[in-house]
């Protein structure tokens, strides 16, 4: 399991050495002095320790929602009642939306960084790097519909080779300048940060890129478990990253050329071509992890009611995490390819990268503070001391990254803002629709009395009226009776809801009561990580003795039409128009 985690969880953070030092050198200058090189290395190492090891691996992964992690699960855990915890929900949604912004940049900057390694041995390839990156990225998105279960088993071993190689390259560099290990002392980094002036502050924006994949460790906890991720990080990933960053700093101090990526200058020339190939494969795996994470987070948001229903395709009959969301895939592809073309190089992308995820990390810190207080019963003083220390660090990185706004940092923020607005509008509109539907309760009560009195003739078969979040009062039932004046022999109103936990035990998932002769209301609860399998529910009811004809089942789904009120009240026109558009394009309920 730890080997499998290497291929999915650590792809992003594991390929960061391709561009972190390169980005830092573009701010500090190509030939930094010893103080700068050691200070930067010290800040990188201790940023990895403070944010990844302490905040995410130790603290955040101890706060799970039935085994699931990530900001969406954390928000759900703390904000179970949306009315009671609106600020928690709003903050969590904003943090989740920001992930989409930087998620579009990650594949672009990773693949470009790997391919730009070819410029070390063939500078004339510069004009071909962009085209090759676009081909790889487009190909990656095109194969998503086929799933990755067949080749996914190779990801772990390949990334294991990757971490072994970058560790060996780091040792190779350290041997040339062993004094670089002095940077493991945190005082070196702190002293440089406070004595380096404005340059040191600006460098934080580049240094932060070493932990942009830390959020993935927490988000993927549900797929692999807490222990495999912790073991992989502590035993393999963290040591390899520290060795490689130290090797790059040593190479700089030893006078290695700093044009292009210092990462590839660590490698002896005969092995540079294989390293470029391995780097490209590793960045593709990292990109795949980002795409898969976007699919998973989207499904969580849909099932929690924060996004409209989207078509979700299961690509593997055994792995529930193997899904494909066409709309998200194509939007990400357009965004990623557009960013690749628009920015043109990993250096330009680095100027825009990190600003959104730094905001997500700050929000995660706030949510973790609430979690330690409410779930672990910490005192406010204890919770605020821990959260305050982490928040100061997060806020420093947010401030440093804000300097990237003019260089393109506004792009991921704008993308995240669009997703955030969609989430808020959908939730606002859905709440208004639910309130309107509650007005049908009196009509339903009257109709149930008429059914009990035998006023409607029965026809053979089973009718299932899906009443997702309608509290058992689907308007389509009234519509059906009004027009057909008849009812199936067996009628099941199925009220499907999504719980705020990932998995709902079978014994708690189904409640049924009879509303009229051979007419039942089934309240079905799914966890937000479970498939909404309605036919399976029918089979369970049949096994319990309910007379349902499973060979002749008719499903009834309703679609609302959003109209303006005659008195002008209700949602403002822009919100109503966007909600109507989202609802019109929502996938049918079975998806």
Long-range contacts (C-beta under 8 A, 24 or more apart in sequence): 1-224, 1-225, 1-228, 2-228, 2-229, 2-231, 2-232, 2-236, 3-156, 3-157, 3-160, 3-232, 4-153, 4-155, 4-156, 4-224, 4-228, 5-156, 5-220, 5-224, 5-228, 5-229, 5-232, 6-155, 6-156, 6-159, 6-160, 6-163, 6-232, 6-236, 6-237, 7-152, 7-154, 7-155, 7-156, 7-157, 7-158, 7-159, 7-285, 7-289, 8-152, 8-155, 8-220, 8-223, 8-224, 8-289, 8-292, 9-216, 9-217, 9-220, 9-224, 9-229, 9-232, 9-289, 10-159, 10-163, 10-213, 10-216, 10-217, 10-232, 10-233, 10-237, 11-155, 11-159, 11-213, 11-216, 11-282, 11-283, 11-285, 11-286, 11-287, 11-288, 11-289, 11-290, 12-106, 12-110, 12-212, 12-213, 12-216, 12-286, 12-289, 12-290, 13-52, 13-210, 13-211, 13-212, 13-213, 13-214, 13-216, 13-217, 13-237, 13-241, 14-159, 14-162, 14-163, 14-166, 14-213, 14-237, 14-240, 14-241, 14-282, 14-286, 15-110, 15-113, 15-114, 15-162, 15-279, 15-282, 15-283, 15-286, 16-209, 16-210, 16-211, 16-212, 16-213, 16-241, 17-166, 17-210, 17-241, 17-244, 17-245, 17-248, 17-263, 18-110, 18-113, 18-114, 18-117, 18-261, 18-263, 18-279, 18-283, 18-346, 19-109, 19-110, 19-113, 19-209, 19-261, 19-263, 19-346, 19-350, 20-44, 20-206, 20-207, 20-209, 20-210, 20-245, 21-245, 21-248, 21-249, 21-252, 21-262, 21-263, 22-113, 22-260, 22-261, 22-262, 22-263, 22-346, 22-347, 22-350, 23-206, 23-209, 23-347, 23-350, 24-203, 24-206, 24-207, 25-252, 25-258, 25-262, 26-206, 26-347, 26-350, 27-199, 27-202, 27-203, 27-205, 27-206, 28-199, 28-203, 30-258, 30-259, 31-252, 31-258, 32-252, 34-253, 35-192, 36-192, 36-196, 37-180, 37-249, 37-252, 37-253, 38-180, 38-182, 38-183, 38-188, 38-192, 38-249, 39-183, 39-188, 39-189, 39-191, 39-192, 39-193, 39-196, 39-200, 40-189, 40-192, 40-203, 40-207, 40-249, 41-180, 41-183, 41-189, 41-245, 41-246, 41-249, 42-183, 42-184, 42-185, 42-186, 42-188, 42-189, 42-190, 42-192, 43-189, 43-192, 43-193, 43-203, 43-204, 43-207, 44-207, 44-210, 44-245, 45-183, 45-184, 45-189, 45-242, 45-245, 45-246, 46-186, 46-189, 47-207, 47-208, 47-210, 47-211, 47-393, 48-210, 48-211, 48-238, 48-241, 48-242, 50-390, 50-393, 51-211, 51-214, 51-361, 51-390, 51-393, 51-394, 52-211, 52-214, 52-217, 52-233, 52-238, 53-233, 53-234, 53-238, 54-390, 55-214, 55-361, 55-365, 55-368, 55-390, 56-214, 56-215, 56-217, 56-218, 57-217, 57-229, 57-230, 57-233, 57-234, 59-368, 59-386, 60-218, 60-364, 60-368, 61-217, 61-218, 61-221, 61-226, 61-229, 61-230, 62-226, 63-368, 63-371, 63-372, 63-375, 64-221, 64-222, 64-226, 65-500, 65-501, 65-502, 66-501, 66-502, 66-503, 66-527, 67-221, 67-222, 67-225, 67-502, 67-503, 68-221, 68-222, 68-502, 68-529, 69-218, 69-219, 69-220, 69-221, 69-222, 70-215, 70-218, 70-219, 70-220, 70-221, 70-222, 70-297, 70-300, 71-95, 71-96, 71-99, 71-215, 71-218, 71-219, 71-360, 71-363, 71-364, 71-367, 72-96, 72-297, 72-300, 72-301, 72-304, 73-222, 73-300, 73-502, 73-528, 74-364, 74-367, 74-368, 74-371, 75-367, 76-304, 76-500, 76-501, 76-528, 77-371, 77-375, 77-500, 78-367, 78-370, 78-371, 78-374, 80-500, 88-367, 88-370, 90-424, 91-363, 91-366, 91-367, 92-363, 92-367, 93-306, 93-420, 93-423, 93-424, 94-359, 94-363, 94-416, 94-420, 95-359, 95-360, 95-363, 95-364, 95-367, 96-297, 96-301, 96-360, 97-416, 97-417, 97-419, 97-420, 97-423, 98-356, 98-357, 98-359, 98-360, 98-412, 98-413, 98-416, 98-420, 99-215, 99-293, 99-294, 99-297, 99-356, 99-357, 99-360, 99-416, 100-294, 100-415, 100-416, 100-419, 101-356, 101-411, 101-412, 101-413, 101-414, 101-415, 101-416, 101-419, 102-212, 102-353, 102-354, 102-355, 102-356, 102-357, 102-360, 102-412, 102-416, 103-290, 103-293, 103-294, 103-332, 104-332, 104-335, 104-336, 104-339, 104-412, 104-415, 105-336, 105-339, 105-349, 105-352, 105-353, 105-411, 105-412, 106-212, 106-286, 106-287, 106-290, 106-353, 107-137, 107-140, 107-283, 107-286, 107-287, 107-290, 107-291, 107-336, 108-133, 108-137, 108-336, 108-337, 108-339, 108-340, 108-343, 108-349, 109-346, 109-349, 109-350, 109-353, 110-283, 110-286, 110-287, 111-136, 111-137, 111-280, 111-283, 111-284, 111-287, 111-340, 112-340, 112-345, 112-346, 112-349, 113-261, 113-279, 113-283, 113-346, 114-276, 114-279, 114-280, 114-282, 114-283, 115-276, 115-280, 116-260, 116-261, 116-345, 116-346, 117-260, 117-261, 117-263, 117-264, 117-272, 117-275, 117-276, 117-279, 118-276, 119-260, 120-260, 120-261, 120-264, 120-265, 120-272, 121-269, 121-272, 121-273, 130-340, 130-341, 130-344, 130-345, 133-340, 134-337, 134-340, 134-341, 136-280, 136-284, 137-287, 137-333, 137-336, 137-337, 137-340, 138-333, 138-337, 140-284, 140-287, 140-288, 140-291, 141-291, 141-329, 141-330, 141-332, 141-333, 141-336, 144-291, 144-324, 144-329, 145-313, 145-315, 145-324, 145-326, 145-329, 146-315, 147-315, 147-316, 147-322, 147-324, 148-288, 148-292, 148-315, 148-322, 149-315, 149-316, 149-318, 149-319, 149-322, 152-322, 155-285, 155-288, 158-278, 158-281, 158-282, 158-285, 159-282, 159-285, 160-236, 161-278, 162-278, 162-279, 162-282, 163-236, 163-237, 163-240, 164-240, 165-275, 165-278, 166-240, 166-241, 166-243, 166-244, 167-239, 167-240, 167-243, 167-244, 169-244, 169-247, 169-263, 169-266, 169-267, 169-275, 170-240, 170-242, 170-243, 170-244, 170-245, 170-246, 170-247, 170-248, 170-266, 171-243, 171-247, 172-247, 172-266, 172-267, 172-268, 173-246, 173-247, 173-248, 173-249, 173-250, 173-251, 173-254, 173-266, 174-243, 174-246, 174-247, 174-250, 176-250, 176-251, 176-254, 177-250, 177-251, 177-253, 177-254, 178-250, 179-253, 180-246, 180-249, 180-250, 180-253, 181-246, 183-246, 183-249, 184-242, 201-399, 201-400, 202-400, 202-403, 203-400, 204-396, 204-397, 204-400, 204-401, 205-354, 205-397, 205-400, 205-401, 205-403, 205-404, 206-350, 208-354, 208-358, 208-397, 208-400, 208-401, 209-350, 209-353, 209-354, 210-241, 210-245, 212-353, 212-354, 212-357, 213-286, 214-361, 215-357, 215-360, 215-361, 215-364, 216-289, 216-290, 216-293, 218-364, 219-293, 219-296, 219-297, 220-289, 220-293, 222-502, 222-529, 223-321, 291-329, 291-332, 292-321, 294-325, 294-328, 294-332, 295-323, 295-324, 295-325, 295-328, 295-329, 296-321, 296-323, 298-325, 298-328, 299-323, 299-325, 299-528, 299-529, 300-528, 300-529, 301-423, 303-498, 303-526, 303-528, 303-529, 303-532, 304-498, 304-500, 304-528, 305-426, 305-427, 305-430, 305-469, 305-498, 306-423, 306-426, 306-427, 307-422, 307-423, 307-426, 308-426, 308-582, 308-583, 308-585, 308-586, 308-587, 309-586, 309-587, 309-588, 309-589, 309-591, 310-586, 310-587, 310-591, 311-587, 311-591, 312-587, 312-591, 314-531, 320-529, 320-530, 320-531, 335-415, 339-411, 343-408, 348-407, 348-408, 349-408, 351-404, 351-407, 351-408, 351-409, 352-404, 352-407, 352-408, 352-409, 352-410, 352-411, 352-412, 353-404, 353-412, 354-397, 354-401, 354-404, 355-398, 355-401, 355-402, 355-404, 355-405, 355-409, 355-412, 355-413, 356-412, 356-413, 356-415, 356-416, 358-394, 358-397, 358-398, 358-401, 359-398, 361-394, 361-397, 362-391, 362-394, 362-395, 362-398, 365-390, 365-391, 365-394, 366-391, 421-578, 422-578, 422-582, 425-575, 425-578, 425-579, 425-582, 426-579, 426-582, 428-571, 428-575, 428-579, 429-562, 429-571, 429-575, 429-576, 429-579, 429-580, 429-582, 429-583, 430-469, 432-570, 432-571, 433-560, 433-562, 434-469, 434-470, 434-471, 437-470, 437-471, 437-473, 437-475, 438-471, 438-473, 440-473, 440-475, 440-478, 441-473, 443-478, 444-473, 444-477, 444-478, 447-477, 447-478, 447-481, 448-515, 448-516, 448-519, 451-487, 451-516, 451-517, 451-519, 452-516, 452-517, 456-481, 456-485, 456-486, 456-487, 457-485, 457-486, 457-487, 458-486, 458-487, 458-488, 458-489, 458-518, 459-486, 459-487, 459-488, 459-489, 460-488, 460-489, 460-549, 460-552, 461-488, 461-489, 461-490, 461-549, 461-552, 461-553, 461-554, 462-488, 462-489, 462-490, 462-491, 462-492, 462-538, 462-548, 462-549, 462-550, 462-552, 462-553, 462-554, 463-487, 463-488, 463-490, 463-491, 463-492, 463-553, 463-554, 463-556, 464-492, 464-494, 464-534, 464-538, 464-553, 464-554, 464-555, 464-556, 465-491, 465-492, 465-493, 465-494, 465-556, 466-494, 466-496, 466-534, 466-555, 466-556, 466-557, 466-589, 467-493, 467-494, 467-495, 467-496, 468-495, 468-496, 468-497, 468-589, 469-495, 469-496, 469-497, 470-495, 471-495, 472-521, 472-523, 474-556, 474-558, 475-558, 475-560, 476-556, 476-557, 476-558, 477-556, 479-558, 480-556, 487-519, 488-554, 489-518, 489-549, 490-518, 490-546, 490-547, 490-548, 490-549, 491-518, 491-519, 491-520, 492-519, 492-520, 492-522, 492-538, 492-541, 492-548, 493-519, 493-520, 493-521, 493-522, 494-522, 494-524, 494-534, 494-537, 495-521, 495-522, 495-523, 495-524, 496-524, 496-526, 496-532, 496-534, 497-523, 497-524, 497-525, 497-526, 498-525, 498-526, 498-527, 498-528, 499-525, 499-526, 499-527, 499-528, 500-528, 501-527, 501-528, 502-527, 502-528, 502-529, 502-530, 503-527, 503-529, 503-530, 504-530, 510-537, 510-540, 510-541, 512-541, 512-546, 518-547, 520-546, 532-590, 534-590, 555-590, 557-588, 557-589, 559-583
